[in-house]
Each structure stands twice: as C-alpha cells, then as structure tokens.
C-alpha cells in the first residue's frame, strides 16, 4: 500500500503509517462530525475503470481537536485509487485543498529539511 498527499508532500508506505497520519488510534477522537449522521464527504464525480478510480468532491465540515474546519479552510479534494488484481487499493494519491497557511508551512519545511523529512507533527515511530 502506498499513500501520497500531494500538497503536504507526505508519502507513506504502510497501513500503520496511514492510521498514524489520520490519528485513528488516538483517544479523544481528534476528528468529530457536526452531527452523528453527517457524511464525511460529498462525492461530486467518480470515474473508474478496471484498475483506477478517481473521485472528486468536498470534505464536509468537521471538528479537529475542537476547532471547526469548514468551507473557509478549503475542503475540495481529488483522490486517485489504484487497484491490484484482487481489487485491493495498492496506491492512493490525495489532492486536498488546504488553507494558505498550511501551504506556506509546507514550503518552509521542504526548504529547511528537504522533501523526504516528515513534518514534526507526524510521528512515524513504531512506539
């Protein structure tokens, strides 16, 4: 499995790294919906063939550590999913619309540390 976030310049190569990126295993639910029944995202278009699917849409507003993330922040996405012969995802590439200050911090990080260094907030250690 491979995961790549184009704007954040993050490349992950395992499910445990993907989970760590989204903080799925943390206590306290860093991601919270506005309402329990809310959909995570709205899919606007989907194109697929036997080995690739491309979805385009918008992330619905949510809370992240208590802070509202909504339309002012961006929220549009395009996701490419590449499938193996068993139709399991072998590679995922995301393009997410982030706030300008996120983009500025990525440029600063890449200039200072190079493209291969993960952001300080992303702990990829196995502890």
WOHU-V938407 format. One record per residue. N is the residue number from 0. RES is the residue in one small letter. SS is DSSP state (helix for helix, strand for strand, loop for the rest). PSI is psi in whole degrees, -180 to 180 (NA if undefined). D_CENTER is the distance of its C-alpha to the mean C-alpha in Angstrom with 1 decimal. Layout:
((N & RES & SS & PSI & D_CENTER) (N & RES & SS & PSI & D_CENTER))
//
This chain:
((0 & x & loop & 138 & 14.5) (1 & x & strand & 140 & 12.4) (2 & x & strand & 136 & 8.7) (3 & x & strand & 128 & 8.2) (4 & x & strand & 112 & 6.2) (5 & x & loop & -51 & 9.4) (6 & x & loop & -43 & 9.8) (7 & x & loop & -11 & 8.9) (8 & x & loop & 50 & 10.9) (9 & x & strand & 130 & 9.4) (10 & x & strand & 124 & 10.7) (11 & x & strand & 149 & 10.9) (12 & x & loop & 17 & 13.8) (13 & x & loop & 160 & 14.1) (14 & x & helix & -39 & 13.1) (15 & x & helix & -34 & 14.1) (16 & x & helix & -40 & 11.9) (17 & x & helix & -45 & 8.8) (18 & x & helix & -41 & 10.5) (19 & x & helix & -40 & 11.3) (20 & x & helix & -45 & 7.8) (21 & x & helix & -1 & 7.3) (22 & x & loop & 40 & 11.1) (23 & x & loop & -30 & 12.2) (24 & x & loop & 6 & 15.7) (25 & x & loop & 150 & 16.5) (26 & x & loop & 152 & 19.5) (27 & x & loop & 6 & 19.4) (28 & x & loop & 81 & 16.3) (29 & x & loop & -32 & 14.1) (30 & x & strand & 127 & 12.5) (31 & x & strand & 137 & 15.4) (32 & x & strand & 162 & 16.2) (33 & x & loop & -37 & 19.1) (34 & x & loop & 153 & 21.2) (35 & x & loop & -34 & 21.1) (36 & x & loop & 0 & 21.3) (37 & x & loop & 138 & 18.6) (38 & x & loop & 147 & 16.2) (39 & x & loop & -39 & 12.5) (40 & x & strand & 165 & 12.2) (41 & x & strand & 119 & 15.0) (42 & x & strand & 123 & 15.2) (43 & x & strand & -41 & 17.5) (44 & x & strand & 152 & 18.2) (45 & x & strand & 127 & 17.8) (46 & x & strand & 133 & 19.6) (47 & x & strand & 155 & 20.2) (48 & x & loop & -155 & 22.8) (49 & x & loop & -12 & 23.7) (50 & x & loop & -6 & 21.0) (51 & x & strand & 142 & 18.1) (52 & x & strand & 139 & 16.4) (53 & x & strand & 121 & 14.7) (54 & x & strand & 142 & 13.4) (55 & x & strand & 140 & 13.4) (56 & x & strand & -154 & 13.3) (57 & x & strand & 141 & 12.4) (58 & x & strand & 133 & 10.5) (59 & x & loop & 151 & 13.6) (60 & x & loop & 147 & 14.6) (61 & x & strand & 170 & 14.0) (62 & x & strand & 137 & 15.2) (63 & x & strand & 112 & 13.4) (64 & x & loop & 42 & 16.3) (65 & x & loop & -9 & 18.7) (66 & x & strand & 132 & 17.5) (67 & x & strand & 128 & 17.0) (68 & x & strand & 115 & 14.0) (69 & x & loop & -162 & 15.5) (70 & x & helix & -29 & 16.4) (71 & x & helix & -24 & 17.8) (72 & x & helix & -21 & 14.5) (73 & x & loop & -108 & 13.3) (74 & x & loop & -11 & 11.1) (75 & x & strand & 151 & 11.5) (76 & x & strand & 157 & 9.2) (77 & x & strand & 130 & 10.4) (78 & x & strand & 129 & 9.2) (79 & x & strand & 127 & 11.8) (80 & x & strand & 127 & 12.8) (81 & x & strand & 131 & 15.7) (82 & x & strand & 149 & 18.1) (83 & x & loop & -171 & 21.0) (84 & x & loop & -25 & 24.5) (85 & x & loop & 10 & 23.9) (86 & x & loop & 27 & 21.0) (87 & x & loop & 146 & 18.5) (88 & x & strand & 122 & 15.1) (89 & x & strand & -21 & 15.8) (90 & x & strand & 140 & 13.1) (91 & x & strand & 131 & 9.7) (92 & x & strand & 126 & 8.8) (93 & x & strand & 139 & 6.2) (94 & x & strand & 117 & 7.9) (95 & x & strand & 143 & 7.0) (96 & x & loop & 116 & 10.2) (97 & x & loop & 162 & 10.4) (98 & x & loop & 150 & 13.8) (99 & x & helix & -37 & 16.3) (100 & x & helix & -27 & 16.7) (101 & x & helix & -46 & 13.2) (102 & x & helix & -43 & 14.1) (103 & x & helix & -40 & 17.5) (104 & x & helix & -33 & 16.4) (105 & x & helix & -45 & 14.4) (106 & x & helix & -45 & 17.7) (107 & x & helix & -46 & 19.8) (108 & x & helix & -46 & 18.0) (109 & x & helix & -41 & 18.3) (110 & x & helix & -40 & 21.9) (111 & x & helix & -35 & 22.8) (112 & x & helix & -6 & 21.3) (113 & x & loop & 165 & 20.4) (114 & x & loop & -23 & 17.2) (115 & x & loop & -20 & 17.4) (116 & x & loop & 127 & 17.3) (117 & x & loop & 153 & 14.2) (118 & x & loop & 153 & 13.9) (119 & x & loop & -32 & 16.4) (120 & x & loop & -11 & 14.1) (121 & x & loop & 102 & 12.4) (122 & x & loop & 109 & 15.2) (123 & x & loop & 20 & 15.3) (124 & x & loop & 159 & 18.9) (125 & x & loop & 6 & 20.2) (126 & x & loop & NA & 22.3))
//
